[in-house]
Amino acid sequence: MAASKPVEPQSGTGLPRWQLALLVGAPIVLGVGAVYLWNRSRAKGRPGKGSGERITPEGSASPEQGQDSASRSNQGQDNMTPLDRAQAAKNKGNKYFKAAKYDNAIQCYTEAIALCPTEQKSDLSTFYQNRAAAYEHQMKWTEVVQDCSQAVKLNPRYVKALFRRAKALEKLDNKKECLEDVTAVCILEAFQNQQSMLLADKVLKQLGKEKAKDKYKNREPMMPSPQFIKSYFGSFTDDIISQPLQKGEKKDEDKDNEGEASEVAASGLLQFLSAGYLKAKHFMEEENYDKIISECTKEVDAEGRYTAEALLLRATFYLLIGNATAAQPDLDRVINMQEANVKLRANALIKRGSMYMQQQQPMLSTQDFNMAAEIDTRNPDVYHHRGQLKILLDQVDEAVGDFDECILLRPDSALAQAQKCFALYRQAYTGNNPSQVQIAMDGFEDVIRRFPKCAEGYALYAQALTDQQHFGKADEMYDKCIELEPDNATTYVHKGLLQLQWKQDLDLGLDLISKAIEIDNKCDFAYETMGTIEVQRGNLDKAIEMFNKAINLAKSEMEMAHLYSLCDAAYAQTEVARKYGLKPPTL
């Protein structure tokens, strides 16, 4: 799909990706490249802990006593210690709590707090936590926070109090402190309680969206690396604007000078190209990408001969720099130009559809791809990119049908054949169908045999081999990718992650990811992965630095929100370590 970074389906583990910034040994599932650092025994959890509710107050309450029993109890009051009297008040409060008489319960817990000796920290923390539980039922969130804070001050690892305070802080819209509390709870519970993990996931997503909305709106547009741009255009085979300059692509006044132009060195070509689209195309061939948008704007403003092409090329580069707001009006105009070349309109629909998918609008995305197929039925790009969309929507049968149509129209499309194999593999793997998995693996072998220079074929095969734990062969496939595309930073990241899963070789893995950054210092995937690993090594400050670099390179608001979630999770862990001395195990 034409999106700069595809929307990722939920991983097979069922774990939210924010946990990568908290869990040690969690699976890293990043797009098509699934790389594992997970110690799978931890994923099984503990029996009976999955959805532990924390509702009732602590301490048992005796059943109602008869008068004689009450009389004997009163006679023993003089022999009771202050702690005994405090416990008795608490037990009475628990009975009121169970009867939903929360005002009465609060009075009893308050009495227990007043009676309890200050050196009895464990009991005193329980009384505060119980009173907080009563306040919670009255939706008095500020009082809940205050009492839970007292309980945590007395007992810093008090899970019930930390979680109750986290819920109250969420109600008070204090997401930062809520996240810190629920992070502490997750660590104390070894990530085994679904209730606390769901709250952490919810708050991280909210924080990520809020921060990304503000940051993305005010970000400085950034041109991605030349390698990324070439890879992007390489995903199209029927795209007019990415084709080299043709002889006929000259304005009428330029054609008069054609004989003279043939005698001029290539460096002087620009003097024969009027400002506008043709000059933008020349800059594109030179990989002088920063000048393309301005030249296209000149063509559009002049309403020149290549207005449609200029609009599409400008929109494409707006998308590449992450400015979807500017790209959409240009794409809309091209799509509505009935007189424009149908290839231009179909390409604009593919790119707008991909943009919608990045914005998590799958219905609009599907509509655009379907319209592109209607107006240009024999365009292989339409089916290829729609097939990728269908994979993301878990509509694998339809995806395979689209890849087949693309292959029928362009039998030499190695990329479509490799992605068809990956779609079939994923369907078989997630469906736990070993025979179909083997058929898909045989399909990969056929693809790399028939298309030995298709780097994507080796890369996708490596992902499948990694799933099957055929690590040695997966490593060979990544080596073939690097041989074919030595400047593809993403391959180095995947190969580095493979070393972590295969050999637990942290140094080699980090060296390869560092090599990716050296090749392409705008590779957000490399920074994100490095940050995730640094979290798991316990180097939280370094991790936050890496996540922030990735955030600045994010190509969509959705991608940026995800990165903020990882960064916020790491920062919350630093605060938990500082406040409570809590750290999960490290690699």
Disulfide bonds with the S-S distance in Angstrom:
none
